[in-house]
């Protein structure tokens, strides 16, 4: 806006969700500015290096615009606590100067075109709680120094990182973990279960093999377990019994599109106080015999959704006529079932 450079006492500037197409460069002459929020406009161009003149800048957000160019090192000032650049077309790498912002708590870079590795200087961000940097072209291993942060939320989905899970196991305060679509191979490391504050685990769309670790039952507050579209061949369900019986927090299990065979009868007697449970086993190798031996006892104890569509269930499927059944959704399409007795 014309004349904005006259507002020399201005400390906070918020013009989110408007129709701006270019940055007001005079803004960066207002050296008292502490916060700038420019999200969801139609801004183009690059972030100018003159932003470094704002020595007291603690918050800068310019998400969901059309910004190009690289992240200027001058942006990394000492007071900076929150930096949100997601949803643009930024290129280049994450600058090593990020270590110059030790007070940074939230860093959001998702959905840009950044390449390279996560710099080891991120270990200087001891106050960092959220690192959201998915859907880009980041490569290499996670720097070991990342364990010096205070991360509770980590989203590095849709990158090309190398074997990041062992390092993530050392982030003892993590609560929300998103590592979808990273081409992860091998097995799920048991050390992941040492992260006892985890509420959500999202490892879908990778190439993980083996089974879910039985130690998962140590994660007492886990609510969402998403292992969709891997190569898991689960046969031992004791890990699940432990999670659900111990705390009742778990309400979403997505193991669809894996290679699961064997018994699906993995619930003993669940407590009536457990919340709603949704289990997705779509697109596996489950057979008719897997649905017996007490599987349906769960229906007396909790509201329950089950999807076993696109499996290998054949013949007659019989669901016992429990009087207090709380089954809310049953999807059994695309199998080879020829009869469902009236008694169910």
Helices and strands as residue ranges (DSSP letters): G 4-6, E 12-14, G 25-29, E 35-37, E 44-45, G 49-53, E 59-61, E 66-67, G 73-75, E 82-84, G 96-100, E 106-108, E 115-116, G 120-124, E 130-132, E 137-140, G 144-148, E 153-155, E 160-161, H 165-168, E 176-178, G 190-194, E 200-202, G 214-218, E 224-226, H 238-247, E 252-254, E 277-280, G 288-291, G 295-300, E 304-307, E 314-316, E 327-331, E 336-339
